[in-house]
Amino acid sequence: MDPPRDGPAGRAVIVGSGLIGRSWAMVFASGGFKVILYDIVQQQITSALENISKQMRELEKSGMLKGTLSAEKQFSLIHGCSDLKEALEGATFIQECTPENLELKKKIFGQLDLMVNDDVVISSSTSCLLPTKLFTGLKHVKQCIVAHPVNPPYFVPLVELVPHPETDPSTVEKTYALMKKIGQSPVKLTRETDGFVLNRLQYAVISEAWRLVGEGIVSPTDLDLVMSDGLGMRYAFIGPLETMHLNAEGITNYCERYREGMIRVLKTFGPIPEFSGEIEQKISQAMCENTPKSINLRREWRDECLARLAKLKTEMKSS
């Protein structure tokens, strides 16, 4: 492996070169980190680097490349490696991005535990596995944390920071500062909870959406429109709590106005759906009709929308 050029911010190791790993590599490079992209299969690394190079050039051409460095300079900071011990040399931060499989991740963290020093932060991209399941028993558990990104991390900056009960507070603070440095939007959870915060909110919305469609109150397409052209437009800039605050003369006034109505409606919510059967088929058919050409083309369109929204949000913040 050729030695990576020095990055002013430090050295990050990405364990896993799939979609999330590639996106993390681009995010870290945009923040000036030298990045080592590790995977066990060299061909996967080669393909990942080719994909990253292509994405960076396209982003630069469209004016949506993150960071102050050119695409060429950012890409020069990223190198691949298929030897884990070699990849970890000089690392200041490790972001694990392997498939969402508990035993596989525990195996990876067991290997990392034997190789790292006492200073590096060991972070997981897991979306649902609790830190107590991943890190308990590790010698370096104080340095371990979950940093759950939103897919795709390059365009959606939120990162949920979830500590293990034995995670040192300094690990949380270092990870928070690092995420801010590379342009992400970290949030701190004080302790682990199943689903973290983003998925708990997402599942609540999905659950009620499923019930409304299943009861024939609204079509799947119109249900999605309620979010994309309604709630989602507000939520792209402000959350549900500030929405309450601004929709009245503050939170207290909102609760005075709408408390009884909210409680009445919430009491009508039904049981947790099974997410299967006829309703699943009905929703699946509607979604397929909405993407008649290719689901990959629709994903590309989604990512372009997110890229433009991210640019707009940056402009709005600076103004």
LUMLUMMAR-521762 format. One line per 8 residues: number of its first residue (from 1); for each residue z, y, x of N, C-alpha, C. Coordinates in pm, 1 decimal. Each point is the difference from the previous one (the first is absolute). Last residue first. Example, Ala and Ser with C-alpha at 12.3 -4.5 7.8 and 13.67 -1.06 7.14 Angstrom:
2
2) 708.0/-225.0/1285.0/6.0/119.0/82.0/73.0/109.0/-77.0  -7.0/-572.0/29.0/0.0/119.0/-89.0/0.0/120.0/90.0
This chain:
319
319) 589.4/3241.2/-2695.6/-15.8/129.7/-67.3/130.2/43.6/-66.0  -46.2/-419.8/225.7/-12.2/106.4/100.1/-12.8/137.3/-65.0  15.8/-389.9/-271.5/126.9/17.5/68.1/-5.5/117.0/97.8  -393.6/-127.3/-222.4/92.3/62.7/-93.5/135.4/24.9/65.0  -334.0/-233.6/242.8/-37.8/140.3/-17.0/99.4/73.1/-90.2  53.7/-462.2/51.8/29.6/67.8/126.0/-29.7/149.4/-9.7  -121.6/-271.6/-361.1/145.5/13.9/5.7/43.2/71.7/127.4  -457.0/-107.3/-50.1/40.7/106.6/-91.2/150.7/23.7/5.1
311) -173.9/-361.1/243.4/-43.4/126.5/61.0/43.0/117.7/-85.9  74.9/-427.9/-170.1/89.2/24.6/113.4/-33.8/131.7/67.7  -284.7/-147.5/-338.7/126.6/46.5/-56.0/99.1/31.6/111.3  -409.5/-190.6/119.9/-20.2/138.2/-44.3/128.3/58.5/-58.9  6.3/-450.9/126.7/-19.9/82.4/119.1/-15.8/146.9/-38.0  24.3/-321.0/-343.5/130.3/19.7/62.6/-10.9/88.6/123.5  -397.5/-125.4/-217.4/78.3/89.4/-86.8/134.2/31.0/63.9  -263.2/-316.2/213.3/-58.6/133.2/18.7/74.5/102.0/-85.4
303) 119.1/-448.8/-49.3/46.5/52.2/128.5/-57.9/137.8/29.1  -143.4/-227.0/-390.4/142.6/34.1/-9.2/49.4/63.4/128.5  -435.0/-172.3/-0.2/6.6/123.4/-79.9/144.1/46.0/-12.8  -68.1/-410.5/204.0/-48.2/106.1/88.0/4.2/135.7/-71.4  104.2/-380.8/-251.5/107.1/29.2/96.1/-41.2/113.4/93.2  -322.2/-162.1/-295.3/100.6/76.9/-73.3/117.6/35.0/90.4  -331.3/-279.2/170.2/-54.5/135.2/-15.0/99.6/89.6/-72.9  107.4/-453.0/35.8/10.5/65.4/131.2/-54.3/141.9/-4.9
295) -37.0/-284.1/-375.6/137.2/48.6/12.4/20.2/70.3/133.6  -471.9/-22.8/-265.6/76.8/-67.5/105.0/139.2/58.3/6.7  -328.6/58.6/-381.9/-76.9/-20.0/122.8/77.0/-83.0/101.9  184.1/137.6/-432.6/-108.0/-98.3/-13.7/-74.5/-30.8/129.0  459.7/213.0/-182.3/-52.2/-12.6/137.3/-114.1/-101.9/1.0  221.4/102.5/-405.3/7.3/131.6/64.0/-53.7/-0.5/142.2  37.7/-398.4/-256.0/-104.6/82.7/-59.9/-2.8/139.1/61.8  342.2/-294.5/127.9/-128.0/-45.8/55.7/-116.1/80.9/-57.1
287) 432.2/78.2/-172.1/-9.2/48.3/137.5/-132.9/-40.5/63.5  97.6/-159.6/-433.7/-21.7/145.1/-1.3/-15.8/54.9/140.4  108.6/-455.4/-50.2/-135.8/25.3/-48.1/-32.2/149.7/2.5  439.6/-132.5/105.1/-93.0/-39.3/105.8/-143.7/29.4/-41.3  340.2/60.8/-318.4/3.3/105.3/101.7/-99.7/-30.1/111.6  50.9/-327.0/-333.5/-52.7/123.1/-60.5/-7.1/112.2/103.1  201.9/-408.0/123.1/-144.7/-14.8/-12.3/-64.9/126.8/-56.0  472.1/-16.5/23.8/-57.0/2.1/135.2/-151.5/-6.8/-5.9
279) 229.2/-57.6/-400.6/3.8/141.5/42.3/-58.1/13.5/140.4  44.5/-436.8/-183.9/-105.7/77.9/-63.9/-2.1/146.0/46.0  268.1/-309.4/332.3/-51.5/-31.3/-132.4/-106.3/96.5/-50.1  391.8/162.5/345.5/-91.9/-113.7/-2.6/-57.7/-13.0/-140.6  392.0/271.5/160.2/-116.9/35.2/82.8/-97.5/-117.1/12.6  435.0/65.9/-250.8/-27.1/-114.9/87.2/-114.7/27.9/96.8  347.0/389.4/-209.7/-115.0/-85.7/-31.4/-12.3/-117.6/97.3  460.7/254.5/-159.8/-93.1/-4.8/113.4/-115.9/-93.2/-33.1
271) 235.3/220.5/-423.5/40.7/-80.8/115.6/-104.4/4.4/111.3  -2.0/425.8/-324.6/17.6/-142.6/-20.8/45.3/-72.6/125.1  78.4/523.3/-199.8/-71.2/-78.0/101.3/31.4/-147.9/-19.1  198.6/369.8/-246.5/-107.0/-77.6/-64.1/-79.9/-82.8/100.2  357.4/305.4/117.4/58.6/-114.0/-70.9/-106.6/-86.3/-68.5  -115.6/409.1/218.6/32.4/-104.6/97.3/59.2/-124.2/-67.1  -86.9/390.6/-261.6/-123.3/-68.1/40.3/30.9/-116.2/94.9  365.0/269.5/-133.1/-57.2/-68.8/-115.7/-124.0/-79.6/38.8
263) 199.7/279.0/325.1/81.2/-118.9/-25.0/-55.9/-80.7/-117.0  -206.0/412.6/97.7/-21.0/-96.4/109.1/75.8/-129.2/-26.4  70.5/358.9/-298.8/-132.6/-59.8/-14.5/-28.3/-104.0/107.2  400.3/251.7/23.9/3.2/-92.1/-113.6/-133.8/-70.3/-18.9  28.9/333.6/343.6/88.0/-114.9/24.4/-6.4/-102.1/-114.1  -225.6/452.3/63.1/-70.7/-128.0/-16.3/86.8/-124.3/16.0  145.7/483.3/26.9/-110.9/-4.0/-95.2/-43.9/-142.6/-34.0  339.6/80.5/325.6/48.0/49.8/-129.2/-108.4/-12.5/-107.3
255) -114.1/-99.4/443.5/83.4/-105.3/-59.3/54.7/41.6/-135.9  -243.0/319.1/245.2/-88.2/-110.0/-39.9/80.0/-109.5/-70.1  235.1/359.1/192.5/-65.8/39.9/-123.8/-92.1/-110.3/-51.4  205.3/-68.3/415.6/101.8/2.8/-105.2/-61.2/35.1/-134.7  -278.2/14.0/388.5/36.7/-135.4/-41.6/98.7/1.4/-116.8  -314.6/433.0/45.6/84.1/-77.9/89.6/38.1/-134.8/-60.0  -237.4/285.4/-278.8/65.9/97.7/86.7/100.3/-70.6/89.7  -437.1/-260.9/-148.7/100.9/71.0/-79.6/60.5/105.4/92.3
247) -327.5/-280.0/169.3/-44.1/-5.4/-139.2/102.2/59.6/-97.3  69.9/-51.7/478.9/-97.1/105.5/-26.3/-46.1/3.7/-145.6  310.5/-335.5/153.2/56.6/130.5/33.5/-93.3/113.5/-41.4  -144.4/-453.1/-33.8/100.9/33.5/-101.3/48.7/143.0/18.9  -276.9/-159.0/331.7/-76.6/19.4/-123.1/93.0/35.9/-115.1  187.5/-127.9/406.1/-41.7/141.3/0.6/-86.9/31.1/-121.6  133.4/-443.7/44.3/119.3/83.6/-16.2/-35.0/148.9/2.0  -338.4/-338.6/70.8/49.2/4.4/-138.0/120.6/90.6/-19.3
239) -323.6/126.1/410.6/49.4/-125.1/-54.8/55.3/14.5/-140.8  -415.6/277.0/268.1/143.7/3.4/-25.7/42.4/-129.5/-66.9  -445.2/42.5/159.6/61.2/112.6/71.3/150.4/9.5/-20.6  -285.2/-335.1/-197.6/-62.8/12.6/131.5/64.9/109.6/82.9  113.4/-90.4/-460.2/73.7/-78.6/99.0/-64.7/1.4/137.9  -204.3/214.1/-379.9/124.4/68.4/38.8/66.7/-72.7/116.5  -379.4/-197.1/-171.5/-40.1/129.4/55.1/122.7/81.1/39.9  47.7/-423.0/-221.3/-33.5/-9.5/142.0/-37.8/132.6/61.9
231) 90.4/-54.7/-477.2/118.4/-1.6/85.4/-34.0/6.6/148.4  -408.6/34.7/-261.0/120.1/54.6/-61.0/115.6/4.4/97.9  -440.0/-198.2/71.0/-29.9/135.1/-46.6/118.7/66.0/-69.4  44.2/-440.0/192.6/-88.0/69.8/95.7/-29.1/143.8/-41.2  276.7/-285.6/-286.9/59.8/24.3/131.6/-91.1/86.5/87.7  -151.1/-126.4/-424.2/125.4/73.0/-23.1/66.4/34.5/133.1  -377.4/-280.6/-2.3/-35.3/141.7/-10.4/124.1/86.2/-24.4  32.6/-472.7/1.1/-14.6/52.3/135.7/-33.0/148.9/-1.0
223) 21.2/-213.7/-414.9/132.8/-1.4/62.2/-7.6/59.3/140.2  -398.8/-72.6/-235.7/68.4/123.0/-41.2/140.6/7.3/58.4  -247.4/-391.0/85.5/-67.4/114.5/61.0/69.2/131.0/-35.6  152.6/-408.4/-199.7/30.3/7.7/143.3/-61.1/122.1/68.2  109.6/51.9/-519.7/-84.2/-88.6/80.0/38.1/9.2/146.9  351.2/71.1/-418.0/-98.0/73.9/79.5/-81.9/-100.4/80.5  312.3/-152.4/-320.7/18.7/142.9/-25.2/-105.2/83.6/71.8  101.0/-499.5/-17.1/-119.6/56.8/-60.5/9.3/147.8/-28.9
215) 308.7/-318.7/229.9/29.1/26.3/-141.3/-117.5/67.2/-71.7  -24.1/-94.0/469.0/21.9/-126.3/-69.5/26.9/17.2/-147.9  -35.5/379.6/282.9/-130.6/-64.8/-15.9/15.5/-127.8/-81.9  394.4/219.4/106.8/-79.0/86.4/-87.4/-138.9/-57.8/-25.5  289.4/-219.5/310.4/46.8/-14.1/-138.0/-85.8/81.8/-96.4  -83.7/40.5/462.8/-36.8/-135.2/-46.3/38.9/-19.2/-146.8  137.4/393.3/219.1/-144.8/2.5/-20.3/-47.2/-132.8/-59.5  447.2/34.5/135.3/-22.6/67.7/-128.2/-149.0/9.4/-31.0
207) 114.0/-193.0/414.6/59.9/-77.9/-107.6/-25.9/64.2/-135.9  -128.5/224.7/397.9/-87.9/-112.8/-30.3/51.9/-79.0/-119.3  271.6/348.8/164.2/-120.6/53.3/-64.4/-93.4/-114.0/-40.9  379.0/-117.7/245.4/43.1/51.6/-130.2/-119.8/53.5/-78.1  -65.9/-139.8/443.6/12.3/-113.5/-91.4/46.4/43.8/-138.3  -29.4/324.6/346.2/-132.4/-49.5/-35.5/9.4/-113.5/-102.6  399.7/173.9/185.4/-63.2/96.8/-89.9/-135.0/-51.6/-49.1  213.2/-261.7/316.7/82.5/0.5/-121.2/-56.6/98.3/-102.6
199) -198.7/-18.8/425.3/-39.7/-110.8/-86.5/86.8/-10.7/-124.7  101.7/343.1/319.2/-136.2/15.5/-50.6/-36.8/-112.5/-95.9  422.0/-17.3/229.9/-6.6/101.7/-105.7/-139.3/6.8/-61.8  197.8/-463.0/199.8/16.6/134.1/56.7/-9.0/104.3/-113.4  -3.6/-491.1/-39.8/-113.9/81.9/-38.6/0.6/138.4/61.2  462.2/-226.8/-19.1/-120.8/-79.3/-20.1/-113.8/87.3/-52.9  369.7/204.6/317.3/-1.4/-40.5/-140.0/-133.5/-67.5/-24.7  337.3/215.3/440.6/-111.0/-75.1/-54.3/19.9/-26.9/-149.3
191) 202.2/447.0/229.8/20.1/-145.0/11.5/-118.4/-71.0/-64.4  -6.8/467.3/55.6/131.9/-18.0/60.9/34.0/-147.4/17.6  -492.5/239.8/20.9/83.7/-71.0/-95.2/134.4/-24.4/68.2  -404.8/380.3/100.8/108.3/-88.6/44.1/67.8/-65.1/-119.9  -522.9/203.5/124.1/116.7/15.5/-87.0/103.1/-103.6/42.2  -483.8/257.4/223.9/103.5/-103.5/-10.8/107.3/36.4/-102.2  -522.0/122.5/122.3/106.6/58.3/-82.3/109.3/-104.5/-20.8  -396.0/99.5/418.1/35.4/-74.9/-120.6/113.0/70.6/-74.6
183) -209.1/127.4/436.6/-59.5/51.8/-122.0/28.1/-77.9/-126.2  164.3/-48.8/471.8/-136.7/-50.4/-12.8/-61.9/34.9/-136.1  448.0/134.8/106.5/-81.9/43.9/114.0/-146.1/-43.7/-15.0  336.0/-145.3/-306.8/-35.4/140.4/-22.2/-97.5/48.2/107.9  176.6/-425.4/54.9/-94.7/1.3/-111.9/-42.9/142.5/-33.7  332.6/-58.9/329.1/-129.0/-47.5/47.5/-104.3/6.2/-111.3  448.4/102.0/-102.6/-60.1/105.7/82.0/-138.8/-39.9/47.4  249.6/-323.7/-234.9/-32.0/112.4/-88.6/-72.2/110.1/78.5
175) 171.7/-361.0/241.2/-118.1/-40.5/-75.8/-45.1/111.5/-92.6  396.4/62.9/244.1/-114.2/-4.0/91.3/-128.7/-34.5/-74.8  405.3/-12.9/-240.7/-36.3/137.8/33.7/-121.7/4.2/92.4  180.8/-421.3/-116.3/-55.3/64.7/-118.7/-49.6/139.5/35.3  229.7/-229.6/329.2/-129.9/-64.5/-21.1/-70.6/63.5/-119.0  442.7/124.5/98.6/-94.5/64.9/91.6/-139.8/-60.3/-12.9  371.0/-185.3/-242.3/-51.1/125.4/-58.1/-101.8/70.3/89.7  57.7/-533.9/21.4/70.6/117.3/51.1/-58.5/126.6/-63.2
167) 12.7/-498.5/-227.2/-88.0/93.7/69.3/79.4/122.6/44.4  158.2/-385.5/-266.3/43.3/19.4/138.4/-91.7/93.2/79.1  -82.7/-120.9/-463.9/138.5/47.9/4.6/51.5/28.3/141.0  -516.0/60.5/-74.5/85.7/-117.5/-11.4/144.0/51.8/0.3  -394.4/339.1/-160.7/79.0/-57.9/108.1/60.9/-134.5/-37.3  -452.3/308.5/-136.1/104.8/-81.9/-61.0/80.0/-68.5/110.3  -397.6/402.1/-125.0/82.7/-49.3/109.0/121.4/-71.5/-59.4  -526.0/144.5/-166.8/138.2/-26.2/-41.6/77.1/-61.8/116.9
159) -451.8/334.4/-43.8/56.8/-116.2/69.1/145.0/-14.2/-44.9  -497.8/294.1/-137.8/137.5/-42.9/-25.3/38.4/-122.9/81.0  -447.0/243.5/-21.4/94.6/12.4/110.8/140.8/-54.7/-22.3  -539.2/-86.8/-123.7/120.8/16.5/-82.6/119.3/-1.3/94.5  -426.6/-47.3/189.4/-23.7/103.5/-100.3/122.4/27.4/-87.1  3.0/-328.1/350.9/-66.7/113.3/63.9/-18.0/115.9/-98.6  186.5/-436.9/-125.3/92.5/94.8/64.2/-67.5/124.3/57.9  -175.0/-285.1/-437.6/-12.4/-7.2/146.2/84.6/109.0/68.0
151) 251.9/-230.2/-266.1/-138.1/-34.6/34.4/-98.3/99.2/-63.8  522.1/70.7/174.5/-77.0/-16.4/-122.9/-145.4/-22.8/40.3  470.9/-128.7/291.8/-101.9/100.9/-29.7/-62.0/-25.0/-136.9  492.5/-121.3/253.2/-101.4/-47.1/-95.0/-100.2/110.6/-30.9  375.4/-151.5/364.7/-74.5/124.7/-22.5/-120.0/-38.1/-85.4  507.2/-228.9/162.1/-125.8/-10.1/-73.9/-59.0/139.6/-13.3  329.0/-182.5/412.0/-10.3/76.9/-124.1/-131.4/-36.3/-69.4  352.3/-98.2/478.9/-98.4/-46.1/-98.1/5.2/81.4/-129.3
143) 288.1/0.6/409.6/-124.0/73.0/24.3/-105.9/-29.2/-104.9  429.4/-215.6/13.0/29.7/143.3/-10.6/-125.6/85.2/14.9  -5.6/-478.8/66.4/-3.3/39.5/-140.7/27.2/149.7/-18.6  -68.8/-331.0/393.9/-31.3/142.9/-3.0/-4.8/52.9/-142.7  94.1/-457.2/82.2/82.8/66.7/101.6/-18.4/151.3/-4.5  -67.9/-312.2/-439.9/-71.2/42.1/120.2/95.3/72.7/94.8  117.2/-160.7/-447.1/13.9/-96.0/109.4/-71.8/37.6/127.5  -172.4/202.7/-459.0/134.7/-53.8/19.5/1.7/-105.7/110.1
135) -400.5/240.9/-182.6/61.4/36.2/127.5/136.8/-61.8/26.2  -302.4/-61.0/-406.1/-85.2/6.0/119.5/79.0/4.3/130.5  197.8/1.6/-445.1/-76.7/-124.1/12.5/-75.1/-4.9/132.9  240.7/387.9/-118.7/96.9/-108.5/25.0/-69.9/-134.4/13.3  -259.1/388.8/-114.8/42.2/-3.0/140.0/100.0/-111.7/30.5  -346.8/-62.4/-410.0/117.5/79.9/32.8/36.2/-11.5/148.0  -491.5/-28.9/-252.1/100.5/-86.4/61.5/116.9/85.1/49.7  -411.8/178.7/-204.9/98.3/-52.6/-94.9/107.8/-88.3/61.9
127) -375.2/235.7/223.4/6.8/76.2/-124.5/107.9/-51.2/-94.0  -82.3/13.2/575.1/13.6/-78.2/-121.9/14.0/87.0/-124.2  -58.4/96.5/493.9/-77.3/62.6/-106.9/17.6/-71.5/-133.6  342.9/52.9/454.6/-87.2/-87.1/-78.8/-70.0/78.6/-109.0  249.0/93.3/525.4/-20.5/36.7/-139.8/-95.9/-96.5/-69.5  327.8/127.0/460.1/-78.6/-111.4/-53.3/-11.8/19.9/-150.9  109.4/319.6/469.0/20.6/-22.0/-143.4/-94.1/-111.0/-45.9  217.3/84.2/514.5/-116.2/2.8/-88.0/40.8/-22.4/-146.2
119) 311.5/-21.4/380.0/-35.6/135.1/-43.5/-111.0/3.6/-104.8  200.0/-378.6/271.0/98.8/49.4/-96.3/-33.1/137.9/-56.9  -380.9/-372.5/160.4/119.7/58.1/61.8/92.2/55.7/-109.1  -352.8/-431.1/-65.7/14.6/145.4/2.0/126.3/43.5/73.6  -147.0/-470.8/-83.9/-83.5/70.9/97.7/30.8/148.5/13.1  190.1/-338.5/-313.2/19.1/-55.3/134.7/-67.5/84.5/107.8  -41.3/102.5/-465.6/141.5/11.3/35.0/26.9/-46.5/142.3  -428.8/-55.6/-208.0/23.4/136.5/46.9/142.2/16.4/51.8
111) -110.6/-408.8/-200.8/-68.2/15.3/129.0/24.9/138.9/58.3  163.5/-85.6/-430.0/73.4/-82.4/95.8/-60.1/10.0/139.6  -221.7/203.9/-357.2/117.0/78.5/41.0/88.9/-78.2/96.2  -378.1/-222.1/-179.9/-42.5/113.2/82.9/120.0/78.9/49.9  81.7/-344.8/-307.2/-43.2/-56.2/128.2/-39.6/111.2/96.8  101.2/116.7/-439.4/122.3/-35.5/71.5/-33.4/-59.5/137.6  -359.2/94.5/-290.4/61.0/122.2/51.6/127.3/-30.0/78.1  -213.4/-360.3/-212.6/-85.5/53.2/106.0/63.5/123.8/61.8
103) 209.4/-186.9/-374.7/17.4/-85.1/118.2/-83.3/49.4/117.2  -38.5/229.2/-421.0/132.0/13.2/60.4/13.8/-80.9/127.9  -442.0/235.4/-197.2/54.6/-135.4/-3.0/130.9/0.6/78.0  -411.1/330.1/-91.4/127.9/5.8/-71.8/56.2/-140.1/-21.9  -328.4/151.0/429.7/-2.4/-30.3/-144.1/139.7/-11.6/-60.6  -21.2/310.6/429.6/-51.9/-134.0/-27.2/2.3/-26.8/-150.7  126.9/395.5/309.5/-93.1/7.4/-113.7/-62.2/-135.7/-30.2  406.3/316.4/304.6/-49.0/-134.0/-35.3/-82.6/6.9/-127.5
95) 143.8/355.9/403.3/-24.4/-6.9/-144.5/-63.9/-135.1/-31.3  303.3/271.4/416.8/-77.4/-117.7/-40.8/-14.3/0.3/-151.0  125.2/358.1/448.1/7.6/-29.3/-142.6/-90.5/-118.4/-31.5  58.6/150.4/440.9/110.5/78.9/-54.6/18.7/-27.8/-148.9  -225.6/-280.3/459.8/-3.9/40.8/-140.4/121.9/83.9/-36.3  -140.8/-229.4/431.4/6.9/145.3/-15.2/2.2/50.0/-142.3  -158.9/-485.6/44.6/42.0/73.1/119.8/-4.9/150.7/-23.0  -142.9/-363.3/-308.2/127.3/68.9/-20.7/46.1/83.0/119.8
87) -400.4/-281.9/-8.1/-15.0/109.2/-96.3/126.5/84.7/-11.0  -3.1/-398.9/261.0/-73.6/107.5/66.4/-12.1/122.0/-91.4  191.7/-385.8/-181.0/87.9/52.9/104.4/-65.2/117.4/71.5  -257.2/-234.9/-324.8/107.5/79.8/-58.3/89.1/62.6/106.5  -527.1/-122.3/7.1/120.0/-52.8/65.5/117.4/86.9/-42.3  -456.2/91.9/-113.7/32.3/-126.8/-65.6/118.5/-69.5/66.4  -230.0/532.8/-71.5/67.6/-94.1/89.2/35.6/-126.0/-78.5  -288.3/533.5/-9.4/40.1/-128.4/-56.7/65.5/-89.2/103.6
79) -33.8/567.0/-67.1/-47.5/-117.2/73.4/52.6/-126.3/-65.4  -50.2/584.1/-61.7/24.8/-129.8/-63.5/-62.2/-111.9/82.6  -41.9/477.7/89.6/142.9/-30.8/9.0/33.0/-139.1/-52.8  -436.2/203.8/-19.3/29.1/-37.8/138.8/147.1/-35.6/19.9  -161.5/169.8/-415.9/-36.4/-140.8/18.3/31.2/-47.4/141.2  68.9/455.1/-103.1/93.8/-84.6/-72.5/-30.1/-147.4/22.7  -296.6/314.8/179.2/126.8/-0.1/73.3/104.2/-87.1/-69.4  -418.4/56.4/-212.4/-18.1/-70.3/128.0/131.8/-9.1/76.4
71) -17.1/252.4/-397.9/-6.0/-143.5/-28.7/-11.4/-80.1/129.4  235.9/470.5/52.0/-128.6/-47.3/-50.2/6.9/-149.8/-27.4  449.5/303.8/-33.6/-90.9/-58.2/98.3/-130.0/-44.3/-65.3  382.7/175.7/-240.1/-74.2/107.0/67.2/-100.0/-52.1/102.7  193.4/-240.1/-487.7/37.0/36.9/135.9/-89.5/107.5/58.7  -201.7/-325.2/-381.5/135.1/54.0/18.2/22.4/37.8/145.9  -471.3/-9.3/-294.2/73.6/-67.1/106.1/136.6/65.3/17.3  -378.2/120.9/-301.6/125.0/-54.9/-52.6/79.5/-78.6/104.1
63) -464.0/212.9/-8.6/105.1/99.5/11.9/136.0/-47.8/-46.7  -438.5/-237.5/44.6/29.0/56.3/-132.4/111.2/104.8/3.2  -133.5/-228.5/397.9/-122.2/57.6/-54.6/25.1/68.3/-133.9  347.0/-245.2/204.9/-25.4/123.7/73.8/-121.6/72.2/-57.6  102.6/-421.8/-171.9/100.4/97.1/-42.3/-21.0/134.8/69.5  -270.4/-364.1/128.6/-34.9/43.2/-134.9/97.0/106.8/-50.9  87.7/-201.2/416.4/-121.4/82.3/9.6/-39.4/54.9/-137.5  361.5/-303.0/20.2/34.6/128.1/60.8/-120.7/92.5/9.6
55) -60.7/-445.5/-157.7/73.3/83.5/-95.7/29.9/137.7/56.9  -200.2/-319.1/285.7/-93.5/42.5/-104.4/68.4/93.3/-99.1  266.3/-200.0/331.6/-92.7/94.9/60.9/-96.0/56.8/-103.9  289.3/-347.2/-133.8/72.8/124.5/22.3/-91.9/107.8/56.7  -172.5/-436.9/-49.6/22.0/61.6/-130.1/68.8/135.4/13.3  -55.4/-262.1/384.6/-130.9/47.0/-44.8/12.9/74.3/-132.5  382.3/-211.0/165.5/-32.1/118.1/79.9/-135.3/58.3/-39.4  135.9/-406.0/-202.9/86.3/110.8/-44.3/-34.4/128.3/74.8
47) -212.4/-401.3/128.7/-51.3/47.2/-129.0/79.6/120.8/-50.2  153.7/-211.0/390.0/-129.8/62.4/24.8/-58.4/58.6/-127.8  393.4/-256.0/-31.4/26.3/129.0/64.9/-130.4/76.1/21.1  -27.3/-434.1/-161.9/54.3/87.1/-104.6/28.8/138.5/56.8  -138.9/-336.3/295.5/-111.2/44.8/-82.7/46.8/92.6/-112.7  318.2/-213.1/289.8/-70.5/110.8/62.9/-112.9/54.2/-86.3  464.5/-233.5/-160.2/-141.1/-36.2/15.5/-77.3/120.9/52.6  465.8/28.7/-92.9/-8.3/-124.6/78.1/-144.7/-40.6/26.9
39) 183.8/517.4/-35.4/-27.3/-110.4/-91.4/-18.3/-125.4/84.6  135.8/578.1/44.4/18.9/-141.1/37.9/-40.5/-93.6/-113.1  -64.9/528.8/200.2/-22.8/-78.4/-121.0/3.0/-148.0/38.7  188.3/488.3/208.6/-41.6/-135.3/35.1/-7.8/-79.4/-129.6  -5.7/556.5/141.2/22.2/-108.1/-95.3/-51.6/-131.4/56.3  174.5/543.7/116.1/-85.5/-106.9/48.5/39.7/-124.3/-78.6  61.5/499.4/-207.3/57.9/-120.7/60.2/-107.7/-84.2/67.2  -50.8/423.3/-264.8/5.1/6.0/146.1/65.2/-119.2/66.4
31) -108.2/83.8/-481.3/118.2/73.7/42.6/18.5/2.9/150.6  -352.5/-239.7/-208.5/-19.1/138.1/-44.5/117.7/88.0/40.5  18.7/-464.7/79.6/-91.3/65.3/93.7/-22.4/145.7/-38.9  256.6/-266.9/-291.5/72.2/25.3/124.8/-88.4/71.0/101.8  -201.9/-132.3/-405.6/102.1/102.1/-25.4/73.5/35.4/129.4  -312.2/-353.7/8.5/-66.9/128.9/-11.4/100.2/113.7/-20.5  161.6/-441.0/2.3/-49.7/34.6/133.5/-66.5/136.9/-0.8  138.2/-183.5/-411.5/113.4/48.5/78.8/-46.9/43.6/139.3
23) -319.6/-206.6/-271.5/32.1/133.1/-50.8/116.7/61.3/76.8  -120.3/-443.2/94.8/-105.2/92.4/45.9/31.9/142.8/-43.4  285.1/-341.0/-155.9/14.5/19.5/143.9/-101.5/98.4/55.6  -31.8/-134.8/-453.1/114.5/88.8/20.0/19.2/29.3/148.6  -346.2/-304.8/-114.4/-24.6/131.5/-60.0/112.9/98.3/27.6  10.1/-389.6/346.3/-63.1/4.2/-131.8/-13.4/141.8/-51.2  198.6/-201.6/424.2/-115.8/90.0/-0.4/-75.2/-1.5/-132.1  516.0/-99.6/259.8/-86.6/-37.9/-111.0/-112.8/99.3/-15.7
15) 408.3/165.8/232.4/-7.0/-146.4/-0.2/-75.9/-43.7/-124.6  42.9/459.6/324.9/-27.2/-45.4/-135.7/-18.3/-151.2/5.6  244.6/400.4/323.1/-62.7/-131.9/-6.5/-13.9/-39.9/-145.4  58.9/489.8/302.9/27.3/-79.5/-119.6/-75.6/-131.5/7.5  183.9/437.0/330.1/-85.2/-118.0/-7.0/42.2/-86.4/-118.6  16.9/566.7/122.3/67.1/-126.8/25.9/-97.1/-114.2/-15.1  -98.6/487.0/-19.7/108.6/-24.9/-94.8/79.4/-127.2/29.5  -398.9/172.3/245.1/113.9/91.3/16.3/119.3/-36.4/-87.2
7) -358.0/-345.4/218.9/9.2/78.2/-123.0/123.8/86.2/9.1  -341.1/-261.5/381.0/129.8/47.1/-44.4/-13.0/77.9/-130.6  -346.7/-389.7/107.0/30.0/134.8/47.6/135.6/43.1/-54.4  -89.9/-521.6/69.9/-29.2/110.8/-91.4/28.8/133.2/67.0  -155.0/-459.2/258.8/117.7/81.2/-32.2/-36.4/115.4/-91.7  -261.5/-472.8/-10.3/-1.9/125.2/74.2/122.3/82.4/-37.1  -26.9/-543.0/-12.0/0.0/119.8/-84.9/0.0/123.7/87.6
